[in-house]
Amino acid sequence: HKQGGTLGNFVKWNFTKFIVDKDGVPVERHGPNVDPLDLVKSLEKYW
């Protein structure tokens, strides 16, 4: 699945983070500068 948005479709670095729901569908994309600990609320929302 493509996950576009403000970061576009291209993944420049392997540190780009994707959040997938429990069905494996990508629902959010975050750049390499985002601290993984800042994603806890998003993870809890989908899981």
Protein Blocks (a to p, Z undefined) as FASTA:
>chain_A
ZZedjnojbdfbfkbccdddfkopafbdcdfklcfklmmmmmmmmZZ
